[in-house]
Amino acid sequence: MKTFLANQYKNMFLWLPFVIAFGAALYFSLYTEPYFRFPILITILLGLIIYKHKNIVITVVALFFFGFFYSMSFTQIIKTPQIHQSFDKTFISGNIADIDYTDKSVRILLNVPANQIDSQISPNKHTNIRLTLDNQAKIPNINDIITGHARIFHPSSQYVPDSFDYARWSYFNKLSGNGFLIDYKIISSNTTVGSVRDTIHQTAQSKLTDSLVLGYKQIIPKSESDIWQSVGVGHVWSISGFHMTLVGGWLFALFYLLFRCIPSITKRIPAKYPAMFCAWIGLIFYLCISGLGVATIRAFLMTTLIFAACIFNRNVLSLRNASLVFMIIFLINPFYVMHVGFQLSFAAIFGLLWFYQDTIYHKRTSIKRIGFWLYSALMTAFIAGIFTLPFIIAHFGYIPLYTIIGNIIILPIFSFAIMPLIMVGTIFVLFGNHFLLNVADNIYNFALNIATYISDLPFANIHINNMSNTVLILCIIGLLCITLIVKSDSKNYFKKNINYIIGMIFILTAIIIQNTKSKPLFYSAFDNELVGFVENGKLQFNKSKSSKHYHAFNSWKAFNNEELSDKNNRKKCEKGLCVFKTPNWNLIYMQTIKTVIDNINTVCRDKSVDFIVTPLEIKAPNCHAKILRGGMVIYPNGKIKRINGNRPWHKGL
């Protein structure tokens, strides 16, 4: 064991970001906010322990809690203002920070003084509101200052355990609310980088330019987006390493050829150095024009390290560089570890760097080069697919079975045809020439037809039950063991393949847990006004619709493996009282004050009733049944899993 641990020291640095990330993930996943005084001081103290202490066990523990307390400190520092009530029609004034174009509507990000949503907040503090424009309204420009009236709501929270929490996401993206802009007028206009994005969007009028250049993630219609996701190339619509690599490579080649033609420069320094610098400046512009997304920032930092490594003659593609970028992004915003884009990006990049780290490049014949290219394309798609699969299942609930086929056929079309045409065509369109963009559209439609054919094949998408955080963590640990555990040079099979053996133990454990867990039979929103009952495998709701809980219906149906298009019956609650019986427990749901007053004493004496759920506060200490309030699900065995706890991002709910 001592020999084994000693061998792991060479990869100790690679484990650091993941240990810290697990600590952060624990903090973000807690049901209630932990109480600690002075978390910033605790974070600094833990940082000193990590810096000074040499004991590996103490260091790992300190790293874990550093991630935990750093996330807590960050949460307390940003203090995104919360909306404590919905505004049906309120006056609002601010400047447009961003515009998000989707296939169905236009949404603006309005930066407003925080006291407009909470009079007790200082007017010097600002926050953001995301508002959807009426389809008939004139679209303003980024950085316009506007006044008007809006309907504003608190961002919705999660409705099932271990699912996406929009309220939490909004809090860490400094978004206080969302809603609809009823009317507005422009007070003044200014020119910024955002205005340049607006100009390009309005001039190009191309969904490909909007997505691949400007970074609008929802501009592709959902019907098309689902097809791309099912063939495993949905990542092309989120500007990341794929795009940065292509653009950086093209810029470097262009400037390299230019500097080679200037002898006065190349006589003093190699042409590759100024070419890298100019390409890097070009990538900064691309980063800004694409909207500064998390995946884009990660890819830019990674590209920066690659350029720096080339300049200083260091190893270009290494796991250490990826770990360093991971840490930088974490320190910028620890909540990024919960972003699906962040997880998918680093899962793919760590997997590929691990697989190719021992590859030796040497001269090959033309035939062997073609064979090596095909092998590399196949293995790149396979490795990236394997390492990102747990995150795809956790966040999207399905397995894209033909992802390798999709990547091998579709990605070259994007890499060598669509992307170059869009980049150059976007420049040309500013001078009134749409030819290249039109050619790119035709090639895109051709690729879409291929993707549609692949997605229509049998079992293209295999739906999987919701993956819990426990299962996802086990999968991550398994992949990390395979990737980062240093193998022994011993001829002993066990020692030689120790990383695969340990990794597969974790992954198989995750698969067993995933396939043996049951689905809930009862669902309740955080205020208990909307509930769902599963009878004969089908969900029934106490209401046919609820604008306050608009997302709950689809969230619960997806969790219960139902098609979103399926119609669900309404469970009739006689006089506001619903009785729900299961083989292991019985539940009474009381919807109104009168129902509670008329029935609480009778229900509490009934020993066959195990749970009482109601939106009202009930104090009945001698009640036989357990009185439940708040967001929750109840499983067939009677286990209760709560959601929407007392966290900073839930205070407005």
Secondary structure, DSSP 8 states (H G I E B T S, - for coil): -HHHHHHHGGGHHHHHHHHHHHHHHHHHH-SS----S-HHHHHHHHHHHHHH---HHHHHHHHHHHHHHHHHHHHHHH------S-EEEEEEEEEEEEEEE-SS-EEEEEEEEGGGT-TTS-TT-EEEEEEEE-TTS----TT-EEEEEEEEE-----SSTTS--HHHHHHHTTEEEEEEEEEEEEEE----HHHHHHHHHHHH--HHHHHHTS--TT-S-HHHHHHHHHTT-GGGGS-SHHHHHHHHHHHHHHHHHHHHT-HHHHTTS-THHHHHHHHHHHHHHHHHHTT--HHHHHHHHHHHHHHHHHHTT--SS-HHHHHHHHHHHHHH-GGGGG-HHHHHHHHHHHHHHHHHTT-------HHHHHHHHHHHHHHHHHHHHHHHHHHHHHHH-EEETTHHHHHHHHHHHIIIIIHHHHHHHHHHHTTT--HHHHHHHHHHHHHHHHHHHHHTSTTSEEE-----HHHHHHHHHHHHHHHHS-----S-HHHHTHHHHHHHHHHHHHHHHHHH----SEEE-TTSSSEEEEETTEEEESSS--GGGHHHHHHHHHHTT--TTS---B---BTTEEEEE-SS-EEEEE-SHHHHHHHHHHHHH-TT--EEE-SS----TT-SSEEE-SSEEE-TTS-EEE-S-S-GGGTT-
